């Protein structure tokens, strides 16, 4: 019985993308999107109240 068995690691092959639109869509999904913290000016007072509560010293 053989006790010295060597196993090779799996090889990962990247499939070619033939469609240019799909390739661009893949690249777009991989790029990080900017984070939008505020969306609109109607609730600025609410956002400011949250910031004040976060800045207040914790008891």
PDB file of N, CA, C and O in Angstrom:
ATOM      1  N   UNK A   1       0.847  -1.175   0.000  1.00  0.00           N
ATOM      2  CA  UNK A   1       0.000   0.000   0.000  1.00  0.00           C
ATOM      3  C   UNK A   1       0.893   1.239   0.000  1.00  0.00           C
ATOM      4  O   UNK A   1       1.837   1.340   0.783  1.00  0.00           O
ATOM      5  N   UNK A   2       0.577   2.176  -0.892  1.00  0.00           N
ATOM      6  CA  UNK A   2       1.372   3.399  -1.013  1.00  0.00           C
ATOM      7  C   UNK A   2       0.930   4.420   0.028  1.00  0.00           C
ATOM      8  O   UNK A   2      -0.258   4.721   0.143  1.00  0.00           O
ATOM      9  N   UNK A   3       1.875   4.945   0.776  1.00  0.00           N
ATOM     10  CA  UNK A   3       1.549   5.949   1.797  1.00  0.00           C
ATOM     11  C   UNK A   3       1.979   7.348   1.397  1.00  0.00           C
ATOM     12  O   UNK A   3       1.664   8.312   2.095  1.00  0.00           O
ATOM     13  N   UNK A   4       2.685   7.477   0.297  1.00  0.00           N
ATOM     14  CA  UNK A   4       3.196   8.772  -0.140  1.00  0.00           C
ATOM     15  C   UNK A   4       2.413   9.228  -1.372  1.00  0.00           C
ATOM     16  O   UNK A   4       2.913   9.142  -2.494  1.00  0.00           O
ATOM     17  N   UNK A   5       1.190   9.711  -1.165  1.00  0.00           N
ATOM     18  CA  UNK A   5       0.342  10.158  -2.269  1.00  0.00           C
ATOM     19  C   UNK A   5       0.419  11.679  -2.357  1.00  0.00           C
ATOM     20  O   UNK A   5       0.196  12.381  -1.371  1.00  0.00           O
ATOM     21  N   UNK A   6       0.737  12.177  -3.552  1.00  0.00           N
ATOM     22  CA  UNK A   6       0.832  13.618  -3.769  1.00  0.00           C
ATOM     23  C   UNK A   6      -0.381  14.059  -4.585  1.00  0.00           C
ATOM     24  O   UNK A   6      -0.642  13.531  -5.666  1.00  0.00           O
ATOM     25  N   UNK A   7      -1.104  15.017  -4.060  1.00  0.00           N
ATOM     26  CA  UNK A   7      -2.269  15.545  -4.776  1.00  0.00           C
ATOM     27  C   UNK A   7      -1.934  16.932  -5.299  1.00  0.00           C
ATOM     28  O   UNK A   7      -1.382  17.771  -4.588  1.00  0.00           O
ATOM     29  N   UNK A   8      -2.280  17.149  -6.550  1.00  0.00           N
ATOM     30  CA  UNK A   8      -2.065  18.467  -7.131  1.00  0.00           C
ATOM     31  C   UNK A   8      -3.223  19.382  -6.792  1.00  0.00           C
ATOM     32  O   UNK A   8      -4.348  18.929  -6.579  1.00  0.00           O
ATOM     33  N   UNK A   9      -2.941  20.666  -6.745  1.00  0.00           N
ATOM     34  CA  UNK A   9      -3.972  21.662  -6.494  1.00  0.00           C
ATOM     35  C   UNK A   9      -4.841  21.822  -7.747  1.00  0.00           C
ATOM     36  O   UNK A   9      -4.397  21.562  -8.865  1.00  0.00           O
ATOM     37  N   UNK A  10      -6.054  22.243  -7.541  1.00  0.00           N
ATOM     38  CA  UNK A  10      -6.960  22.457  -8.672  1.00  0.00           C
ATOM     39  C   UNK A  10      -6.494  23.648  -9.494  1.00  0.00           C
ATOM     40  O   UNK A  10      -5.952  24.608  -8.946  1.00  0.00           O
ATOM     41  N   UNK A  11      -6.692  23.595 -10.764  1.00  0.00           N
ATOM     42  CA  UNK A  11      -6.358  24.697 -11.657  1.00  0.00           C
ATOM     43  C   UNK A  11      -7.634  25.421 -12.026  1.00  0.00           C
ATOM     44  O   UNK A  11      -8.630  24.793 -12.387  1.00  0.00           O
ATOM     45  N   UNK A  12      -7.609  26.748 -11.937  1.00  0.00           N
ATOM     46  CA  UNK A  12      -8.783  27.563 -12.251  1.00  0.00           C
ATOM     47  C   UNK A  12      -8.541  28.220 -13.598  1.00  0.00           C
ATOM     48  O   UNK A  12      -7.549  28.923 -13.794  1.00  0.00           O
ATOM     49  N   UNK A  13      -9.449  27.985 -14.513  1.00  0.00           N
ATOM     50  CA  UNK A  13      -9.357  28.557 -15.847  1.00  0.00           C
ATOM     51  C   UNK A  13     -10.422  29.632 -16.004  1.00  0.00           C
ATOM     52  O   UNK A  13     -11.572  29.434 -15.613  1.00  0.00           O
ATOM     53  N   UNK A  14     -10.044  30.762 -16.573  1.00  0.00           N
ATOM     54  CA  UNK A  14     -10.998  31.838 -16.811  1.00  0.00           C
ATOM     55  C   UNK A  14     -11.601  31.650 -18.197  1.00  0.00           C
ATOM     56  O   UNK A  14     -10.885  31.531 -19.191  1.00  0.00           O
ATOM     57  N   UNK A  15     -12.912  31.627 -18.245  1.00  0.00           N
ATOM     58  CA  UNK A  15     -13.585  31.452 -19.521  1.00  0.00           C
ATOM     59  C   UNK A  15     -13.525  32.751 -20.319  1.00  0.00           C
ATOM     60  O   UNK A  15     -13.699  33.827 -19.747  1.00  0.00           O
ATOM     61  N   UNK A  16     -13.289  32.675 -21.601  1.00  0.00           N
ATOM     62  CA  UNK A  16     -13.241  33.900 -22.407  1.00  0.00           C
ATOM     63  C   UNK A  16     -14.645  34.481 -22.599  1.00  0.00           C
ATOM     64  O   UNK A  16     -15.613  33.748 -22.803  1.00  0.00           O
ATOM     65  N   UNK A  17     -14.732  35.797 -22.531  1.00  0.00           N
ATOM     66  CA  UNK A  17     -15.994  36.487 -22.763  1.00  0.00           C
ATOM     67  C   UNK A  17     -15.960  37.007 -24.191  1.00  0.00           C
ATOM     68  O   UNK A  17     -15.090  37.802 -24.547  1.00  0.00           O
ATOM     69  N   UNK A  18     -16.889  36.567 -24.993  1.00  0.00           N
ATOM     70  CA  UNK A  18     -16.864  36.927 -26.404  1.00  0.00           C
ATOM     71  C   UNK A  18     -17.723  38.148 -26.715  1.00  0.00           C
ATOM     72  O   UNK A  18     -17.499  38.828 -27.716  1.00  0.00           O
ATOM     73  N   UNK A  19     -18.683  38.420 -25.880  1.00  0.00           N
ATOM     74  CA  UNK A  19     -19.588  39.528 -26.120  1.00  0.00           C
ATOM     75  C   UNK A  19     -19.036  40.781 -25.433  1.00  0.00           C
ATOM     76  O   UNK A  19     -18.832  40.779 -24.220  1.00  0.00           O
ATOM     77  N   UNK A  20     -18.796  41.841 -26.194  1.00  0.00           N
ATOM     78  CA  UNK A  20     -18.199  43.064 -25.641  1.00  0.00           C
ATOM     79  C   UNK A  20     -19.112  43.716 -24.605  1.00  0.00           C
ATOM     80  O   UNK A  20     -18.631  44.248 -23.604  1.00  0.00           O
ATOM     81  N   UNK A  21     -20.427  43.678 -24.836  1.00  0.00           N
ATOM     82  CA  UNK A  21     -21.357  44.277 -23.873  1.00  0.00           C
ATOM     83  C   UNK A  21     -21.302  43.527 -22.537  1.00  0.00           C
ATOM     84  O   UNK A  21     -21.354  44.151 -21.477  1.00  0.00           O
ATOM     85  N   UNK A  22     -21.199  42.204 -22.581  1.00  0.00           N
ATOM     86  CA  UNK A  22     -21.116  41.423 -21.347  1.00  0.00           C
ATOM     87  C   UNK A  22     -19.797  41.689 -20.633  1.00  0.00           C
ATOM     88  O   UNK A  22     -19.751  41.755 -19.404  1.00  0.00           O
ATOM     89  N   UNK A  23     -18.730  41.839 -21.403  1.00  0.00           N
ATOM     90  CA  UNK A  23     -17.431  42.136 -20.818  1.00  0.00           C
ATOM     91  C   UNK A  23     -17.464  43.484 -20.105  1.00  0.00           C
ATOM     92  O   UNK A  23     -16.960  43.605 -18.989  1.00  0.00           O
ATOM     93  N   UNK A  24     -18.052  44.492 -20.737  1.00  0.00           N
ATOM     94  CA  UNK A  24     -18.161  45.815 -20.110  1.00  0.00           C
ATOM     95  C   UNK A  24     -19.043  45.766 -18.869  1.00  0.00           C
ATOM     96  O   UNK A  24     -18.757  46.439 -17.879  1.00  0.00           O
ATOM     97  N   UNK A  25     -20.117  44.972 -18.913  1.00  0.00           N
ATOM     98  CA  UNK A  25     -20.993  44.839 -17.753  1.00  0.00           C
ATOM     99  C   UNK A  25     -20.251  44.183 -16.588  1.00  0.00           C
ATOM    100  O   UNK A  25     -20.423  44.579 -15.436  1.00  0.00           O
ATOM    101  N   UNK A  26     -19.431  43.186 -16.889  1.00  0.00           N
ATOM    102  CA  UNK A  26     -18.646  42.534 -15.839  1.00  0.00           C
ATOM    103  C   UNK A  26     -17.660  43.504 -15.215  1.00  0.00           C
ATOM    104  O   UNK A  26     -17.498  43.533 -13.995  1.00  0.00           O
ATOM    105  N   UNK A  27     -17.006  44.290 -16.040  1.00  0.00           N
ATOM    106  CA  UNK A  27     -16.039  45.269 -15.516  1.00  0.00           C
ATOM    107  C   UNK A  27     -16.732  46.335 -14.678  1.00  0.00           C
ATOM    108  O   UNK A  27     -16.195  46.783 -13.664  1.00  0.00           O
ATOM    109  N   UNK A  28     -17.922  46.737 -15.103  1.00  0.00           N
ATOM    110  CA  UNK A  28     -18.663  47.764 -14.370  1.00  0.00           C
ATOM    111  C   UNK A  28     -19.102  47.252 -13.003  1.00  0.00           C
ATOM    112  O   UNK A  28     -19.103  48.006 -12.029  1.00  0.00           O
ATOM    113  N   UNK A  29     -19.474  45.983 -12.923  1.00  0.00           N
ATOM    114  CA  UNK A  29     -19.874  45.407 -11.635  1.00  0.00           C
ATOM    115  C   UNK A  29     -18.702  45.315 -10.676  1.00  0.00           C
ATOM    116  O   UNK A  29     -18.894  45.360  -9.461  1.00  0.00           O
ATOM    117  N   UNK A  30     -17.490  45.187 -11.201  1.00  0.00           N
ATOM    118  CA  UNK A  30     -16.325  45.020 -10.343  1.00  0.00           C
ATOM    119  C   UNK A  30     -15.759  46.344  -9.840  1.00  0.00           C
ATOM    120  O   UNK A  30     -15.001  46.354  -8.871  1.00  0.00           O
ATOM    121  N   UNK A  31     -16.107  47.453 -10.472  1.00  0.00           N
ATOM    122  CA  UNK A  31     -15.588  48.739 -10.012  1.00  0.00           C
ATOM    123  C   UNK A  31     -16.414  49.221  -8.825  1.00  0.00           C
ATOM    124  O   UNK A  31     -17.640  49.119  -8.852  1.00  0.00           O
ATOM    125  N   UNK A  32     -15.769  49.745  -7.786  1.00  0.00           N
ATOM    126  CA  UNK A  32     -16.519  50.203  -6.616  1.00  0.00           C
ATOM    127  C   UNK A  32     -17.348  51.444  -6.940  1.00  0.00           C
ATOM    128  O   UNK A  32     -16.900  52.332  -7.666  1.00  0.00           O
ATOM    129  N   UNK A  33     -18.538  51.492  -6.401  1.00  0.00           N
ATOM    130  CA  UNK A  33     -19.447  52.615  -6.610  1.00  0.00           C
ATOM    131  C   UNK A  33     -19.287  53.623  -5.481  1.00  0.00           C
ATOM    132  O   UNK A  33     -19.002  53.227  -4.351  1.00  0.00           O
ATOM    133  N   UNK A  34     -19.460  54.916  -5.753  1.00  0.00           N
ATOM    134  CA  UNK A  34     -19.360  55.912  -4.686  1.00  0.00           C
ATOM    135  C   UNK A  34     -20.543  55.792  -3.720  1.00  0.00           C
ATOM    136  O   UNK A  34     -21.657  55.450  -4.116  1.00  0.00           O
ATOM    137  N   UNK A  35     -20.275  56.076  -2.470  1.00  0.00           N
ATOM    138  CA  UNK A  35     -21.305  56.009  -1.444  1.00  0.00           C
ATOM    139  C   UNK A  35     -21.954  57.372  -1.330  1.00  0.00           C
ATOM    140  O   UNK A  35     -21.262  58.381  -1.192  1.00  0.00           O
ATOM    141  N   UNK A  36     -23.269  57.412  -1.385  1.00  0.00           N
ATOM    142  CA  UNK A  36     -24.018  58.661  -1.262  1.00  0.00           C
ATOM    143  C   UNK A  36     -24.621  58.691   0.146  1.00  0.00           C
ATOM    144  O   UNK A  36     -25.474  57.871   0.487  1.00  0.00           O
ATOM    145  N   UNK A  37     -24.166  59.638   0.943  1.00  0.00           N
ATOM    146  CA  UNK A  37     -24.627  59.714   2.321  1.00  0.00           C
ATOM    147  C   UNK A  37     -25.953  60.456   2.451  1.00  0.00           C
ATOM    148  O   UNK A  37     -26.776  60.107   3.298  1.00  0.00           O
ATOM    149  N   UNK A  38     -26.165  61.453   1.639  1.00  0.00           N
ATOM    150  CA  UNK A  38     -27.401  62.213   1.715  1.00  0.00           C
ATOM    151  C   UNK A  38     -28.049  62.221   0.344  1.00  0.00           C
ATOM    152  O   UNK A  38     -27.384  62.405  -0.675  1.00  0.00           O
ATOM    153  N   UNK A  39     -29.342  62.019   0.336  1.00  0.00           N
ATOM    154  CA  UNK A  39     -30.057  62.027  -0.938  1.00  0.00           C
ATOM    155  C   UNK A  39     -31.231  62.994  -0.836  1.00  0.00           C
ATOM    156  O   UNK A  39     -32.347  62.597  -0.504  1.00  0.00           O
ATOM    157  N   UNK A  40     -30.975  64.233  -1.117  1.00  0.00           N
ATOM    158  CA  UNK A  40     -32.036  65.230  -1.065  1.00  0.00           C
ATOM    159  C   UNK A  40     -31.797  66.230   0.036  1.00  0.00           C
ATOM    160  O   UNK A  40     -31.030  65.978   0.965  1.00  0.00           O
ATOM    161  N   UNK A  41     -32.452  67.358  -0.069  1.00  0.00           N
ATOM    162  CA  UNK A  41     -32.264  68.396   0.929  1.00  0.00           C
ATOM    163  C   UNK A  41     -33.466  68.555   1.848  1.00  0.00           C
ATOM    164  O   UNK A  41     -33.453  69.413   2.730  1.00  0.00           O
ATOM    165  N   UNK A  42     -34.494  67.753   1.662  1.00  0.00           N
ATOM    166  CA  UNK A  42     -35.698  67.913   2.469  1.00  0.00           C
ATOM    167  C   UNK A  42     -35.508  67.425   3.898  1.00  0.00           C
ATOM    168  O   UNK A  42     -36.203  67.892   4.800  1.00  0.00           O
ATOM    169  N   UNK A  43     -34.591  66.504   4.124  1.00  0.00           N
ATOM    170  CA  UNK A  43     -34.435  65.947   5.468  1.00  0.00           C
ATOM    171  C   UNK A  43     -33.086  66.300   6.081  1.00  0.00           C
ATOM    172  O   UNK A  43     -32.532  65.516   6.852  1.00  0.00           O
ATOM    173  N   UNK A  44     -32.556  67.466   5.747  1.00  0.00           N
ATOM    174  CA  UNK A  44     -31.244  67.850   6.262  1.00  0.00           C
ATOM    175  C   UNK A  44     -31.248  67.966   7.776  1.00  0.00           C
ATOM    176  O   UNK A  44     -30.248  67.661   8.427  1.00  0.00           O
ATOM    177  N   UNK A  45     -32.374  68.407   8.344  1.00  0.00           N
ATOM    178  CA  UNK A  45     -32.465  68.577   9.783  1.00  0.00           C
ATOM    179  C   UNK A  45     -32.424  67.229  10.489  1.00  0.00           C
ATOM    180  O   UNK A  45     -31.864  67.110  11.579  1.00  0.00           O
ATOM    181  N   UNK A  46     -33.011  66.226   9.874  1.00  0.00           N
ATOM    182  CA  UNK A  46     -32.984  64.882  10.443  1.00  0.00           C
ATOM    183  C   UNK A  46     -31.555  64.326  10.426  1.00  0.00           C
ATOM    184  O   UNK A  46     -31.096  63.750  11.413  1.00  0.00           O
ATOM    185  N   UNK A  47     -30.871  64.499   9.320  1.00  0.00           N
ATOM    186  CA  UNK A  47     -29.486  64.044   9.216  1.00  0.00           C
ATOM    187  C   UNK A  47     -28.604  64.769  10.229  1.00  0.00           C
ATOM    188  O   UNK A  47     -27.727  64.155  10.836  1.00  0.00           O
ATOM    189  N   UNK A  48     -28.827  66.057  10.416  1.00  0.00           N
ATOM    190  CA  UNK A  48     -28.036  66.827  11.376  1.00  0.00           C
ATOM    191  C   UNK A  48     -28.316  66.370  12.803  1.00  0.00           C
ATOM    192  O   UNK A  48     -27.401  66.337  13.626  1.00  0.00           O
ATOM    193  N   UNK A  49     -29.548  66.021  13.110  1.00  0.00           N
ATOM    194  CA  UNK A  49     -29.885  65.519  14.448  1.00  0.00           C
ATOM    195  C   UNK A  49     -29.180  64.192  14.712  1.00  0.00           C
ATOM    196  O   UNK A  49     -28.727  63.944  15.830  1.00  0.00           O
ATOM    197  N   UNK A  50     -29.085  63.353  13.713  1.00  0.00           N
ATOM    198  CA  UNK A  50     -28.372  62.082  13.870  1.00  0.00           C
ATOM    199  C   UNK A  50     -26.895  62.342  14.128  1.00  0.00           C
ATOM    200  O   UNK A  50     -26.294  61.712  14.998  1.00  0.00           O
ATOM    201  N   UNK A  51     -26.309  63.267  13.378  1.00  0.00           N
ATOM    202  CA  UNK A  51     -24.891  63.593  13.577  1.00  0.00           C
ATOM    203  C   UNK A  51     -24.648  64.162  14.981  1.00  0.00           C
ATOM    204  O   UNK A  51     -23.651  63.834  15.624  1.00  0.00           O
ATOM    205  N   UNK A  52     -25.566  65.017  15.450  1.00  0.00           N
ATOM    206  CA  UNK A  52     -25.419  65.567  16.796  1.00  0.00           C
ATOM    207  C   UNK A  52     -25.472  64.475  17.842  1.00  0.00           C
ATOM    208  O   UNK A  52     -24.700  64.491  18.800  1.00  0.00           O
ATOM    209  N   UNK A  53     -26.376  63.527  17.667  1.00  0.00           N
ATOM    210  CA  UNK A  53     -26.494  62.421  18.630  1.00  0.00           C
ATOM    211  C   UNK A  53     -25.233  61.563  18.628  1.00  0.00           C
ATOM    212  O   UNK A  53     -24.830  61.059  19.677  1.00  0.00           O
ATOM    213  N   UNK A  54     -24.613  61.392  17.478  1.00  0.00           N
ATOM    214  CA  UNK A  54     -23.377  60.619  17.418  1.00  0.00           C
ATOM    215  C   UNK A  54     -22.215  61.354  18.043  1.00  0.00           C
ATOM    216  O   UNK A  54     -21.317  60.724  18.601  1.00  0.00           O
ATOM    217  N   UNK A  55     -22.211  62.694  17.962  1.00  0.00           N
ATOM    218  CA  UNK A  55     -21.115  63.485  18.541  1.00  0.00           C
ATOM    219  C   UNK A  55     -21.265  63.651  20.057  1.00  0.00           C
ATOM    220  O   UNK A  55     -20.280  63.902  20.751  1.00  0.00           O
ATOM    221  N   UNK A  56     -22.479  63.514  20.566  1.00  0.00           N
ATOM    222  CA  UNK A  56     -22.720  63.723  21.989  1.00  0.00           C
ATOM    223  C   UNK A  56     -21.960  62.675  22.804  1.00  0.00           C
ATOM    224  O   UNK A  56     -21.879  61.513  22.408  1.00  0.00           O
ATOM    225  N   UNK A  57     -21.396  63.100  23.958  1.00  0.00           N
ATOM    226  CA  UNK A  57     -20.656  62.136  24.789  1.00  0.00           C
ATOM    227  C   UNK A  57     -21.599  61.059  25.340  1.00  0.00           C
ATOM    228  O   UNK A  57     -22.710  61.341  25.788  1.00  0.00           O
ATOM    229  N   UNK A  58     -21.127  59.858  25.289  1.00  0.00           N
ATOM    230  CA  UNK A  58     -21.916  58.712  25.787  1.00  0.00           C
ATOM    231  C   UNK A  58     -21.809  58.667  27.297  1.00  0.00           C
ATOM    232  O   UNK A  58     -20.746  58.945  27.852  1.00  0.00           O
ATOM    233  N   UNK A  59     -22.892  58.323  27.966  1.00  0.00           N
ATOM    234  CA  UNK A  59     -22.892  58.265  29.431  1.00  0.00           C
ATOM    235  C   UNK A  59     -22.662  56.856  29.900  1.00  0.00           C
ATOM    236  O   UNK A  59     -22.628  56.605  31.105  1.00  0.00           O
TER     237      UNK A  59
END
